[in-house]
């Protein structure tokens, strides 16, 4: 499934969103509802969600990488 990670530019919240079609412009922060979000190119993040979550969404604690290509 096309799950992407987004980061809110306002509060720094990192969250995942299932993208269906072209609804990227409708994505809002899950925490503060801001539309100032940027897409993080980490579509495989959900594979190692547990360790990925606790590290500000940038580096996986399991594989020490940003894309988890060798993780999970
Ligand atoms: Zn936010």
PDB file of the backbone (N, CA, C, O) and the ligand in Angstrom, with CONECT records:
HET     ZN  A 101       1
ATOM      1  N   UNK A   1       0.841  -1.205   0.000  1.00  0.00           N
ATOM      2  CA  UNK A   1       0.000   0.000   0.000  1.00  0.00           C
ATOM      3  C   UNK A   1       0.875   1.255   0.000  1.00  0.00           C
ATOM      4  O   UNK A   1       1.967   1.250   0.569  1.00  0.00           O
ATOM      5  N   UNK A   2       0.408   2.309  -0.625  1.00  0.00           N
ATOM      6  CA  UNK A   2       1.182   3.553  -0.708  1.00  0.00           C
ATOM      7  C   UNK A   2       1.125   4.360   0.585  1.00  0.00           C
ATOM      8  O   UNK A   2       0.428   5.371   0.672  1.00  0.00           O
ATOM      9  N   UNK A   3       1.853   3.906   1.565  1.00  0.00           N
ATOM     10  CA  UNK A   3       1.889   4.631   2.835  1.00  0.00           C
ATOM     11  C   UNK A   3       3.127   5.518   2.856  1.00  0.00           C
ATOM     12  O   UNK A   3       4.245   5.052   2.638  1.00  0.00           O
ATOM     13  N   UNK A   4       2.913   6.787   3.118  1.00  0.00           N
ATOM     14  CA  UNK A   4       4.026   7.720   3.179  1.00  0.00           C
ATOM     15  C   UNK A   4       4.110   8.344   4.565  1.00  0.00           C
ATOM     16  O   UNK A   4       3.121   8.461   5.289  1.00  0.00           O
ATOM     17  N   UNK A   5       5.327   8.736   4.900  1.00  0.00           N
ATOM     18  CA  UNK A   5       5.519   9.446   6.150  1.00  0.00           C
ATOM     19  C   UNK A   5       5.519  10.936   5.877  1.00  0.00           C
ATOM     20  O   UNK A   5       6.083  11.398   4.885  1.00  0.00           O
ATOM     21  N   UNK A   6       4.897  11.667   6.744  1.00  0.00           N
ATOM     22  CA  UNK A   6       4.871  13.121   6.624  1.00  0.00           C
ATOM     23  C   UNK A   6       5.384  13.731   7.914  1.00  0.00           C
ATOM     24  O   UNK A   6       5.250  13.158   8.995  1.00  0.00           O
ATOM     25  N   UNK A   7       5.977  14.913   7.771  1.00  0.00           N
ATOM     26  CA  UNK A   7       6.428  15.634   8.948  1.00  0.00           C
ATOM     27  C   UNK A   7       5.811  17.023   8.941  1.00  0.00           C
ATOM     28  O   UNK A   7       5.834  17.731   7.934  1.00  0.00           O
ATOM     29  N   UNK A   8       5.263  17.392  10.081  1.00  0.00           N
ATOM     30  CA  UNK A   8       4.638  18.705  10.210  1.00  0.00           C
ATOM     31  C   UNK A   8       5.720  19.762  10.421  1.00  0.00           C
ATOM     32  O   UNK A   8       6.600  19.619  11.270  1.00  0.00           O
ATOM     33  N   UNK A   9       5.629  20.825   9.625  1.00  0.00           N
ATOM     34  CA  UNK A   9       6.624  21.885   9.751  1.00  0.00           C
ATOM     35  C   UNK A   9       6.316  22.795  10.933  1.00  0.00           C
ATOM     36  O   UNK A   9       7.169  23.567  11.370  1.00  0.00           O
ATOM     37  N   UNK A  10       5.122  22.703  11.434  1.00  0.00           N
ATOM     38  CA  UNK A  10       4.732  23.568  12.550  1.00  0.00           C
ATOM     39  C   UNK A  10       5.095  22.971  13.904  1.00  0.00           C
ATOM     40  O   UNK A  10       5.712  23.640  14.734  1.00  0.00           O
ATOM     41  N   UNK A  11       4.714  21.713  14.130  1.00  0.00           N
ATOM     42  CA  UNK A  11       4.934  21.132  15.457  1.00  0.00           C
ATOM     43  C   UNK A  11       5.953  20.001  15.438  1.00  0.00           C
ATOM     44  O   UNK A  11       6.338  19.499  16.494  1.00  0.00           O
ATOM     45  N   UNK A  12       6.394  19.595  14.251  1.00  0.00           N
ATOM     46  CA  UNK A  12       7.419  18.564  14.178  1.00  0.00           C
ATOM     47  C   UNK A  12       6.886  17.150  14.260  1.00  0.00           C
ATOM     48  O   UNK A  12       7.663  16.195  14.268  1.00  0.00           O
ATOM     49  N   UNK A  13       5.594  17.002  14.319  1.00  0.00           N
ATOM     50  CA  UNK A  13       4.984  15.683  14.396  1.00  0.00           C
ATOM     51  C   UNK A  13       5.265  14.881  13.126  1.00  0.00           C
ATOM     52  O   UNK A  13       5.145  15.396  12.015  1.00  0.00           O
ATOM     53  N   UNK A  14       5.634  13.629  13.304  1.00  0.00           N
ATOM     54  CA  UNK A  14       5.824  12.743  12.165  1.00  0.00           C
ATOM     55  C   UNK A  14       4.721  11.703  12.191  1.00  0.00           C
ATOM     56  O   UNK A  14       4.487  11.056  13.212  1.00  0.00           O
ATOM     57  N   UNK A  15       4.046  11.546  11.066  1.00  0.00           N
ATOM     58  CA  UNK A  15       2.932  10.614  11.016  1.00  0.00           C
ATOM     59  C   UNK A  15       2.879   9.955   9.648  1.00  0.00           C
ATOM     60  O   UNK A  15       3.500  10.413   8.689  1.00  0.00           O
ATOM     61  N   UNK A  16       2.125   8.875   9.585  1.00  0.00           N
ATOM     62  CA  UNK A  16       1.996   8.139   8.343  1.00  0.00           C
ATOM     63  C   UNK A  16       0.602   8.353   7.768  1.00  0.00           C
ATOM     64  O   UNK A  16      -0.390   8.460   8.489  1.00  0.00           O
ATOM     65  N   UNK A  17       0.570   8.410   6.442  1.00  0.00           N
ATOM     66  CA  UNK A  17      -0.715   8.642   5.787  1.00  0.00           C
ATOM     67  C   UNK A  17      -0.827   7.718   4.589  1.00  0.00           C
ATOM     68  O   UNK A  17       0.115   7.566   3.810  1.00  0.00           O
ATOM     69  N   UNK A  18      -1.964   7.121   4.458  1.00  0.00           N
ATOM     70  CA  UNK A  18      -2.236   6.287   3.293  1.00  0.00           C
ATOM     71  C   UNK A  18      -2.684   7.189   2.157  1.00  0.00           C
ATOM     72  O   UNK A  18      -3.692   7.887   2.266  1.00  0.00           O
ATOM     73  N   UNK A  19      -1.927   7.170   1.060  1.00  0.00           N
ATOM     74  CA  UNK A  19      -2.238   8.035  -0.063  1.00  0.00           C
ATOM     75  C   UNK A  19      -3.092   7.302  -1.084  1.00  0.00           C
ATOM     76  O   UNK A  19      -2.688   6.278  -1.636  1.00  0.00           O
ATOM     77  N   UNK A  20      -4.259   7.833  -1.321  1.00  0.00           N
ATOM     78  CA  UNK A  20      -5.144   7.262  -2.326  1.00  0.00           C
ATOM     79  C   UNK A  20      -5.349   8.287  -3.430  1.00  0.00           C
ATOM     80  O   UNK A  20      -5.910   9.356  -3.194  1.00  0.00           O
ATOM     81  N   UNK A  21      -4.898   7.964  -4.622  1.00  0.00           N
ATOM     82  CA  UNK A  21      -5.040   8.910  -5.710  1.00  0.00           C
ATOM     83  C   UNK A  21      -4.150  10.123  -5.514  1.00  0.00           C
ATOM     84  O   UNK A  21      -2.954   9.994  -5.251  1.00  0.00           O
ATOM     85  N   UNK A  22      -4.744  11.305  -5.645  1.00  0.00           N
ATOM     86  CA  UNK A  22      -3.970  12.543  -5.548  1.00  0.00           C
ATOM     87  C   UNK A  22      -4.427  13.404  -4.375  1.00  0.00           C
ATOM     88  O   UNK A  22      -4.636  14.608  -4.528  1.00  0.00           O
ATOM     89  N   UNK A  23      -4.578  12.797  -3.225  1.00  0.00           N
ATOM     90  CA  UNK A  23      -5.080  13.563  -2.088  1.00  0.00           C
ATOM     91  C   UNK A  23      -3.965  14.108  -1.206  1.00  0.00           C
ATOM     92  O   UNK A  23      -4.196  14.451  -0.047  1.00  0.00           O
ATOM     93  N   UNK A  24      -2.769  14.187  -1.749  1.00  0.00           N
ATOM     94  CA  UNK A  24      -1.643  14.674  -0.954  1.00  0.00           C
ATOM     95  C   UNK A  24      -1.869  16.088  -0.438  1.00  0.00           C
ATOM     96  O   UNK A  24      -1.433  16.437   0.659  1.00  0.00           O
ATOM     97  N   UNK A  25      -2.552  16.894  -1.235  1.00  0.00           N
ATOM     98  CA  UNK A  25      -2.777  18.281  -0.830  1.00  0.00           C
ATOM     99  C   UNK A  25      -3.766  18.390   0.322  1.00  0.00           C
ATOM    100  O   UNK A  25      -3.907  19.444   0.942  1.00  0.00           O
ATOM    101  N   UNK A  26      -4.442  17.292   0.594  1.00  0.00           N
ATOM    102  CA  UNK A  26      -5.418  17.317   1.683  1.00  0.00           C
ATOM    103  C   UNK A  26      -4.830  16.824   2.999  1.00  0.00           C
ATOM    104  O   UNK A  26      -5.509  16.801   4.026  1.00  0.00           O
ATOM    105  N   UNK A  27      -3.567  16.434   2.958  1.00  0.00           N
ATOM    106  CA  UNK A  27      -2.935  15.901   4.157  1.00  0.00           C
ATOM    107  C   UNK A  27      -2.751  17.000   5.199  1.00  0.00           C
ATOM    108  O   UNK A  27      -2.212  18.068   4.906  1.00  0.00           O
ATOM    109  N   UNK A  28      -3.199  16.726   6.397  1.00  0.00           N
ATOM    110  CA  UNK A  28      -2.986  17.667   7.490  1.00  0.00           C
ATOM    111  C   UNK A  28      -2.326  16.932   8.644  1.00  0.00           C
ATOM    112  O   UNK A  28      -2.435  15.712   8.767  1.00  0.00           O
ATOM    113  N   UNK A  29      -1.643  17.690   9.484  1.00  0.00           N
ATOM    114  CA  UNK A  29      -0.982  17.114  10.636  1.00  0.00           C
ATOM    115  C   UNK A  29      -1.998  16.440  11.553  1.00  0.00           C
ATOM    116  O   UNK A  29      -3.059  16.993  11.844  1.00  0.00           O
ATOM    117  N   UNK A  30      -1.649  15.234  12.002  1.00  0.00           N
ATOM    118  CA  UNK A  30      -2.569  14.504  12.873  1.00  0.00           C
ATOM    119  C   UNK A  30      -2.655  15.146  14.249  1.00  0.00           C
ATOM    120  O   UNK A  30      -3.594  14.900  15.007  1.00  0.00           O
ATOM    121  N   UNK A  31      -1.682  15.958  14.556  1.00  0.00           N
ATOM    122  CA  UNK A  31      -1.605  16.512  15.907  1.00  0.00           C
ATOM    123  C   UNK A  31      -2.208  17.917  15.991  1.00  0.00           C
ATOM    124  O   UNK A  31      -3.037  18.198  16.856  1.00  0.00           O
ATOM    125  N   UNK A  32      -1.774  18.804  15.067  1.00  0.00           N
ATOM    126  CA  UNK A  32      -2.225  20.196  15.163  1.00  0.00           C
ATOM    127  C   UNK A  32      -3.071  20.626  13.966  1.00  0.00           C
ATOM    128  O   UNK A  32      -3.511  21.773  13.892  1.00  0.00           O
ATOM    129  N   UNK A  33      -3.298  19.705  13.029  1.00  0.00           N
ATOM    130  CA  UNK A  33      -4.146  19.953  11.864  1.00  0.00           C
ATOM    131  C   UNK A  33      -3.555  20.962  10.887  1.00  0.00           C
ATOM    132  O   UNK A  33      -4.263  21.459  10.011  1.00  0.00           O
ATOM    133  N   UNK A  34      -2.278  21.268  11.023  1.00  0.00           N
ATOM    134  CA  UNK A  34      -1.631  22.185  10.096  1.00  0.00           C
ATOM    135  C   UNK A  34      -1.491  21.532   8.728  1.00  0.00           C
ATOM    136  O   UNK A  34      -1.316  20.318   8.622  1.00  0.00           O
ATOM    137  N   UNK A  35      -1.569  22.346   7.687  1.00  0.00           N
ATOM    138  CA  UNK A  35      -1.377  21.818   6.338  1.00  0.00           C
ATOM    139  C   UNK A  35       0.062  21.978   5.882  1.00  0.00           C
ATOM    140  O   UNK A  35       0.418  21.605   4.764  1.00  0.00           O
ATOM    141  N   UNK A  36       0.886  22.536   6.761  1.00  0.00           N
ATOM    142  CA  UNK A  36       2.300  22.725   6.448  1.00  0.00           C
ATOM    143  C   UNK A  36       3.065  21.439   6.744  1.00  0.00           C
ATOM    144  O   UNK A  36       3.808  21.347   7.721  1.00  0.00           O
ATOM    145  N   UNK A  37       2.867  20.462   5.884  1.00  0.00           N
ATOM    146  CA  UNK A  37       3.535  19.187   6.087  1.00  0.00           C
ATOM    147  C   UNK A  37       4.404  18.872   4.878  1.00  0.00           C
ATOM    148  O   UNK A  37       4.113  19.298   3.760  1.00  0.00           O
ATOM    149  N   UNK A  38       5.470  18.123   5.113  1.00  0.00           N
ATOM    150  CA  UNK A  38       6.324  17.699   4.011  1.00  0.00           C
ATOM    151  C   UNK A  38       6.387  16.187   3.992  1.00  0.00           C
ATOM    152  O   UNK A  38       6.372  15.530   5.032  1.00  0.00           O
ATOM    153  N   UNK A  39       6.456  15.652   2.787  1.00  0.00           N
ATOM    154  CA  UNK A  39       6.495  14.200   2.634  1.00  0.00           C
ATOM    155  C   UNK A  39       7.921  13.702   2.798  1.00  0.00           C
ATOM    156  O   UNK A  39       8.856  14.218   2.186  1.00  0.00           O
ATOM    157  N   UNK A  40       8.063  12.686   3.643  1.00  0.00           N
ATOM    158  CA  UNK A  40       9.366  12.064   3.817  1.00  0.00           C
ATOM    159  C   UNK A  40       9.427  10.835   2.922  1.00  0.00           C
ATOM    160  O   UNK A  40       8.490  10.038   2.879  1.00  0.00           O
ATOM    161  N   UNK A  41      10.522  10.692   2.218  1.00  0.00           N
ATOM    162  CA  UNK A  41      10.631   9.574   1.288  1.00  0.00           C
ATOM    163  C   UNK A  41      11.031   8.296   2.011  1.00  0.00           C
ATOM    164  O   UNK A  41      12.163   7.824   1.899  1.00  0.00           O
ATOM    165  N   UNK A  42      10.106   7.765   2.731  1.00  0.00           N
ATOM    166  CA  UNK A  42      10.398   6.557   3.497  1.00  0.00           C
ATOM    167  C   UNK A  42       9.188   5.645   3.507  1.00  0.00           C
ATOM    168  O   UNK A  42       8.592   5.379   4.551  1.00  0.00           O
ATOM    169  N   UNK A  43       8.841   5.176   2.324  1.00  0.00           N
ATOM    170  CA  UNK A  43       7.633   4.384   2.176  1.00  0.00           C
ATOM    171  C   UNK A  43       7.729   3.021   2.841  1.00  0.00           C
ATOM    172  O   UNK A  43       6.724   2.324   2.979  1.00  0.00           O
ATOM    173  N   UNK A  44       8.933   2.638   3.256  1.00  0.00           N
ATOM    174  CA  UNK A  44       9.084   1.330   3.870  1.00  0.00           C
ATOM    175  C   UNK A  44       9.183   1.437   5.384  1.00  0.00           C
ATOM    176  O   UNK A  44       9.461   0.451   6.065  1.00  0.00           O
ATOM    177  N   UNK A  45       8.957   2.620   5.901  1.00  0.00           N
ATOM    178  CA  UNK A  45       9.107   2.855   7.334  1.00  0.00           C
ATOM    179  C   UNK A  45       8.204   1.954   8.159  1.00  0.00           C
ATOM    180  O   UNK A  45       8.555   1.569   9.275  1.00  0.00           O
ATOM    181  N   UNK A  46       7.056   1.622   7.618  1.00  0.00           N
ATOM    182  CA  UNK A  46       6.099   0.831   8.380  1.00  0.00           C
ATOM    183  C   UNK A  46       6.596  -0.582   8.664  1.00  0.00           C
ATOM    184  O   UNK A  46       6.049  -1.282   9.516  1.00  0.00           O
ATOM    185  N   UNK A  47       7.649  -1.000   7.935  1.00  0.00           N
ATOM    186  CA  UNK A  47       8.179  -2.344   8.139  1.00  0.00           C
ATOM    187  C   UNK A  47       8.852  -2.488   9.489  1.00  0.00           C
ATOM    188  O   UNK A  47       8.857  -3.574  10.069  1.00  0.00           O
ATOM    189  N   UNK A  48       9.424  -1.398   9.998  1.00  0.00           N
ATOM    190  CA  UNK A  48      10.083  -1.455  11.297  1.00  0.00           C
ATOM    191  C   UNK A  48       9.587  -0.299  12.159  1.00  0.00           C
ATOM    192  O   UNK A  48      10.361   0.454  12.749  1.00  0.00           O
ATOM    193  N   UNK A  49       8.309  -0.198  12.203  1.00  0.00           N
ATOM    194  CA  UNK A  49       7.651   0.919  12.849  1.00  0.00           C
ATOM    195  C   UNK A  49       8.058   1.078  14.311  1.00  0.00           C
ATOM    196  O   UNK A  49       8.258   2.194  14.791  1.00  0.00           O
ATOM    197  N   UNK A  50       8.176  -0.018  14.996  1.00  0.00           N
ATOM    198  CA  UNK A  50       8.451   0.043  16.422  1.00  0.00           C
ATOM    199  C   UNK A  50       9.696   0.814  16.777  1.00  0.00           C
ATOM    200  O   UNK A  50       9.669   1.670  17.661  1.00  0.00           O
ATOM    201  N   UNK A  51      10.779   0.523  16.105  1.00  0.00           N
ATOM    202  CA  UNK A  51      12.027   1.191  16.426  1.00  0.00           C
ATOM    203  C   UNK A  51      12.135   2.536  15.727  1.00  0.00           C
ATOM    204  O   UNK A  51      12.846   3.427  16.192  1.00  0.00           O
ATOM    205  N   UNK A  52      11.441   2.682  14.626  1.00  0.00           N
ATOM    206  CA  UNK A  52      11.520   3.915  13.847  1.00  0.00           C
ATOM    207  C   UNK A  52      10.860   5.068  14.592  1.00  0.00           C
ATOM    208  O   UNK A  52      11.296   6.215  14.496  1.00  0.00           O
ATOM    209  N   UNK A  53       9.836   4.756  15.313  1.00  0.00           N
ATOM    210  CA  UNK A  53       9.038   5.758  15.989  1.00  0.00           C
ATOM    211  C   UNK A  53       9.822   6.560  17.032  1.00  0.00           C
ATOM    212  O   UNK A  53       9.642   7.770  17.168  1.00  0.00           O
ATOM    213  N   UNK A  54      10.670   5.881  17.745  1.00  0.00           N
ATOM    214  CA  UNK A  54      11.284   6.533  18.883  1.00  0.00           C
ATOM    215  C   UNK A  54      12.487   7.389  18.556  1.00  0.00           C
ATOM    216  O   UNK A  54      13.177   7.850  19.465  1.00  0.00           O
ATOM    217  N   UNK A  55      12.756   7.613  17.291  1.00  0.00           N
ATOM    218  CA  UNK A  55      13.964   8.323  16.937  1.00  0.00           C
ATOM    219  C   UNK A  55      13.670   9.504  16.009  1.00  0.00           C
ATOM    220  O   UNK A  55      14.372   9.702  15.018  1.00  0.00           O
ATOM    221  N   UNK A  56      12.653  10.273  16.323  1.00  0.00           N
ATOM    222  CA  UNK A  56      12.301  11.471  15.574  1.00  0.00           C
ATOM    223  C   UNK A  56      12.019  11.190  14.101  1.00  0.00           C
ATOM    224  O   UNK A  56      11.995  12.119  13.293  1.00  0.00           O
ATOM    225  N   UNK A  57      11.807   9.934  13.741  1.00  0.00           N
ATOM    226  CA  UNK A  57      11.411   9.594  12.391  1.00  0.00           C
ATOM    227  C   UNK A  57      12.483   9.738  11.333  1.00  0.00           C
ATOM    228  O   UNK A  57      12.185   9.675  10.141  1.00  0.00           O
ATOM    229  N   UNK A  58      13.737   9.931  11.750  1.00  0.00           N
ATOM    230  CA  UNK A  58      14.758  10.152  10.744  1.00  0.00           C
ATOM    231  C   UNK A  58      15.724   8.981  10.632  1.00  0.00           C
ATOM    232  O   UNK A  58      16.176   8.648   9.537  1.00  0.00           O
ATOM    233  N   UNK A  59      16.036   8.365  11.751  1.00  0.00           N
ATOM    234  CA  UNK A  59      16.975   7.251  11.722  1.00  0.00           C
ATOM    235  C   UNK A  59      16.381   6.054  12.455  1.00  0.00           C
ATOM    236  O   UNK A  59      15.905   6.165  13.585  1.00  0.00           O
ATOM    237  N   UNK A  60      16.419   4.920  11.790  1.00  0.00           N
ATOM    238  CA  UNK A  60      15.897   3.706  12.405  1.00  0.00           C
ATOM    239  C   UNK A  60      16.869   3.183  13.454  1.00  0.00           C
ATOM    240  O   UNK A  60      18.071   3.100  13.202  1.00  0.00           O
ATOM    241  N   UNK A  61      16.362   2.835  14.610  1.00  0.00           N
ATOM    242  CA  UNK A  61      17.213   2.357  15.685  1.00  0.00           C
ATOM    243  C   UNK A  61      17.738   0.945  15.415  1.00  0.00           C
ATOM    244  O   UNK A  61      18.724   0.518  16.016  1.00  0.00           O
ATOM    245  N   UNK A  62      17.083   0.238  14.523  1.00  0.00           N
ATOM    246  CA  UNK A  62      17.485  -1.136  14.239  1.00  0.00           C
ATOM    247  C   UNK A  62      18.613  -1.224  13.220  1.00  0.00           C
ATOM    248  O   UNK A  62      19.586  -1.954  13.413  1.00  0.00           O
ATOM    249  N   UNK A  63      18.470  -0.468  12.128  1.00  0.00           N
ATOM    250  CA  UNK A  63      19.458  -0.581  11.061  1.00  0.00           C
ATOM    251  C   UNK A  63      20.337   0.664  10.947  1.00  0.00           C
ATOM    252  O   UNK A  63      21.223   0.730  10.095  1.00  0.00           O
ATOM    253  N   UNK A  64      20.085   1.653  11.813  1.00  0.00           N
ATOM    254  CA  UNK A  64      20.889   2.884  11.834  1.00  0.00           C
ATOM    255  C   UNK A  64      20.812   3.642  10.521  1.00  0.00           C
ATOM    256  O   UNK A  64      21.670   4.481  10.248  1.00  0.00           O
ATOM    257  N   UNK A  65      19.842   3.377   9.731  1.00  0.00           N
ATOM    258  CA  UNK A  65      19.717   4.051   8.442  1.00  0.00           C
ATOM    259  C   UNK A  65      18.413   4.806   8.329  1.00  0.00           C
ATOM    260  O   UNK A  65      17.529   4.675   9.175  1.00  0.00           O
ATOM    261  N   UNK A  66      18.302   5.583   7.295  1.00  0.00           N
ATOM    262  CA  UNK A  66      17.108   6.372   7.098  1.00  0.00           C
ATOM    263  C   UNK A  66      16.065   5.699   6.241  1.00  0.00           C
ATOM    264  O   UNK A  66      14.922   6.152   6.185  1.00  0.00           O
ATOM    265  N   UNK A  67      16.436   4.628   5.574  1.00  0.00           N
ATOM    266  CA  UNK A  67      15.463   4.008   4.690  1.00  0.00           C
ATOM    267  C   UNK A  67      15.146   2.564   5.072  1.00  0.00           C
ATOM    268  O   UNK A  67      14.282   1.936   4.458  1.00  0.00           O
ATOM    269  N   UNK A  68      15.827   2.043   6.063  1.00  0.00           N
ATOM    270  CA  UNK A  68      15.548   0.702   6.575  1.00  0.00           C
ATOM    271  C   UNK A  68      15.619  -0.360   5.481  1.00  0.00           C
ATOM    272  O   UNK A  68      14.881  -1.344   5.526  1.00  0.00           O
ATOM    273  N   UNK A  69      16.487  -0.172   4.512  1.00  0.00           N
ATOM    274  CA  UNK A  69      16.551  -1.119   3.405  1.00  0.00           C
ATOM    275  C   UNK A  69      17.024  -2.509   3.859  1.00  0.00           C
ATOM    276  O   UNK A  69      16.724  -3.513   3.214  1.00  0.00           O
ATOM    277  N   UNK A  70      17.757  -2.556   4.961  1.00  0.00           N
ATOM    278  CA  UNK A  70      18.248  -3.838   5.442  1.00  0.00           C
ATOM    279  C   UNK A  70      17.595  -4.226   6.756  1.00  0.00           C
ATOM    280  O   UNK A  70      18.080  -5.095   7.480  1.00  0.00           O
ATOM    281  N   UNK A  71      16.504  -3.576   7.043  1.00  0.00           N
ATOM    282  CA  UNK A  71      15.863  -3.761   8.330  1.00  0.00           C
ATOM    283  C   UNK A  71      14.519  -4.478   8.161  1.00  0.00           C
ATOM    284  O   UNK A  71      13.866  -4.333   7.127  1.00  0.00           O
ATOM    285  N   UNK A  72      14.120  -5.223   9.136  1.00  0.00           N
ATOM    286  CA  UNK A  72      12.795  -5.815   9.147  1.00  0.00           C
ATOM    287  C   UNK A  72      12.703  -7.036   8.270  1.00  0.00           C
ATOM    288  O   UNK A  72      11.640  -7.650   8.175  1.00  0.00           O
TER     289      UNK A  72
HETATM  290 ZN    ZN A 101       1.577  19.605  13.537  1.00  0.00          ZN
END
